[in-house]
């Protein structure tokens, strides 16, 4: 029997990017995010050539792995736990910066719209950012002539990226 996620030729449909859940460890009731950007990893290339090599071309070997910062955009929220974590990270008077693991899950709705609200990470399509902390906070743009949602954003730095398979 064919899976409900397959089309009539037996090919699986790709996942859409519009349904996802972000969870921050040790921060209860995180904000609901409307956009996540910047998930990437880059490996430096080190070129090396020995002086007595027969080839004039250098050998390329992998170097350090680097990660860009993640940007999370969300509607202005009154969630005190998430705002407290932001404040602890970007405050001028602070002690140790609180680092938390962040999970970003892509939710599969190919079988139809979700029947219940996603409240926990359940899938295997989860990017894990280890030891993340807020490096930048941007408040909402305020304009009395528009009725747009007040959007905030935070930029997170992190040490390691675990990519889903």
C-alpha positions as CSV (number, residue, x, y, z in Angstrom):
1,X,0.0,0.0,0.0
2,X,1.3,3.4,-0.9
3,X,2.1,5.9,1.7
4,X,-0.2,9.0,2.0
5,X,3.0,11.1,1.6
6,X,3.7,9.7,-1.9
7,X,2.3,11.0,-5.2
8,X,0.9,8.6,-7.9
9,X,4.4,7.8,-9.2
10,X,5.7,6.6,-5.8
11,X,7.9,9.7,-5.2
12,X,7.8,11.4,-1.8
13,X,6.7,15.1,-1.7
14,X,9.4,17.4,-0.2
15,X,8.6,19.0,3.1
16,X,7.4,22.6,3.2
17,X,9.3,25.2,5.2
18,X,6.2,26.9,6.7
19,X,5.7,24.6,9.7
20,X,8.5,24.4,12.3
21,X,9.0,24.5,16.0
22,X,11.9,26.1,17.9
23,X,12.7,25.0,21.5
24,X,15.3,26.5,23.8
25,X,16.5,24.2,26.6
26,X,16.1,25.6,30.1
27,X,13.7,28.3,28.8
28,X,10.0,27.4,29.4
29,X,7.4,28.6,27.0
30,X,9.6,30.0,24.2
31,X,8.2,32.5,21.8
32,X,6.6,31.4,18.6
33,X,8.9,32.2,15.7
34,X,7.8,33.3,12.2
35,X,11.2,32.9,10.6
36,X,14.5,31.1,11.1
37,X,17.5,32.0,8.9
38,X,21.2,31.3,8.7
39,X,21.5,27.6,9.4
40,X,24.8,26.8,7.8
41,X,28.2,25.1,8.3
42,X,31.4,25.8,6.3
43,X,34.7,23.9,6.4
44,X,37.8,25.9,5.8
45,X,40.0,24.6,3.0
46,X,43.8,24.4,3.7
47,X,46.1,24.2,0.8
48,X,49.3,22.4,1.4
49,X,52.2,21.5,-0.9
50,X,55.5,19.8,0.0
51,X,58.6,21.3,-1.6
52,X,59.6,18.0,-3.2
53,X,56.1,17.1,-4.5
54,X,56.0,16.0,-8.2
55,X,52.8,18.0,-8.8
56,X,52.7,21.8,-8.8
57,X,49.1,21.7,-7.5
58,X,48.7,21.9,-3.7
59,X,46.8,19.2,-1.8
60,X,43.6,20.4,-0.2
61,X,42.8,19.3,3.3
62,X,39.8,20.1,5.6
63,X,40.4,22.8,8.3
64,X,38.2,24.3,11.0
65,X,34.4,24.0,10.8
66,X,32.6,27.4,11.1
67,X,29.0,28.2,11.7
68,X,27.1,31.4,10.9
69,X,24.8,33.0,13.3
70,X,21.1,32.0,13.4
71,X,18.4,34.7,13.2
72,X,15.0,34.1,14.8
73,X,12.2,36.5,14.0
74,X,9.1,36.6,16.2
75,X,6.1,38.8,17.0
76,X,6.5,40.9,20.1
77,X,5.8,38.6,23.0
78,X,5.3,39.0,26.7
79,X,6.8,35.6,27.4
80,X,9.0,36.4,30.4
81,X,11.3,33.4,30.4
82,X,12.4,33.9,26.8
83,X,12.8,37.7,27.3
84,X,14.8,37.0,30.5
85,X,17.3,34.8,28.6
86,X,17.7,37.5,25.9
87,X,18.2,40.2,28.7
88,X,20.8,38.0,30.5
89,X,22.8,37.6,27.2
90,X,22.8,41.2,26.0
91,X,22.8,43.1,29.3
92,X,25.7,45.5,29.9
93,X,26.0,44.2,33.5
94,X,26.1,40.4,33.4
95,X,27.9,37.5,34.8
96,X,28.4,34.3,32.8
97,X,26.5,34.2,29.6
98,X,23.8,31.6,29.8
99,X,24.2,29.1,27.0
100,X,21.4,26.8,26.0
101,X,20.8,24.1,23.4
102,X,18.3,25.1,20.7
103,X,16.3,22.7,18.6
104,X,14.7,23.6,15.3
105,X,12.2,21.0,14.1
106,X,10.7,20.9,10.6
107,X,7.1,19.6,11.0
108,X,5.9,17.2,8.3
109,X,2.2,18.0,7.3
110,X,2.2,16.1,4.0
111,X,-0.6,14.0,5.3
112,X,-2.8,17.0,5.9
113,X,-3.0,19.9,8.3
114,X,-2.0,19.2,11.9
115,X,-4.9,18.2,14.0
116,X,-3.3,19.3,17.3
117,X,-0.9,22.0,18.3
118,X,2.8,20.8,18.3
119,X,4.0,21.1,21.9
120,X,7.1,18.9,21.8
121,X,9.9,17.9,19.5
122,X,8.8,14.6,18.0
123,X,10.4,14.2,14.6
124,X,13.8,13.3,13.2
125,X,14.1,16.5,11.2
126,X,15.7,18.5,14.0
127,X,18.7,20.8,13.8
128,X,20.4,21.0,17.1
129,X,22.5,24.1,18.0
130,X,24.6,23.4,21.0
131,X,25.7,26.0,23.6
132,X,23.7,28.8,21.8
133,X,23.5,32.4,23.2
134,X,22.0,35.6,22.1
135,X,24.6,37.9,20.3
136,X,22.1,40.5,19.0
137,X,18.7,41.7,19.8
138,X,16.6,43.9,17.5
139,X,13.4,45.5,18.8
140,X,10.3,46.1,16.7
141,X,10.1,49.0,14.2
142,X,7.4,51.3,15.5
143,X,5.3,53.2,13.1
144,X,1.9,54.7,13.9
145,X,0.9,54.8,10.3
146,X,0.8,51.0,9.8
147,X,-1.0,48.1,11.4
148,X,1.8,45.6,10.9
149,X,2.7,43.1,13.7
150,X,5.5,44.3,15.9
151,X,8.4,42.0,15.0
152,X,11.5,41.4,17.1
153,X,14.6,39.4,16.2
154,X,17.5,37.8,18.0
155,X,20.7,36.5,16.5
156,X,22.2,33.4,18.1
157,X,25.8,32.2,18.1
158,X,26.4,28.5,18.8
159,X,29.3,26.1,19.0
160,X,28.1,23.0,17.1
161,X,25.4,22.1,14.6
162,X,23.9,18.6,14.4
163,X,22.1,18.2,11.1
164,X,19.1,15.8,10.7
165,X,19.3,12.8,8.5
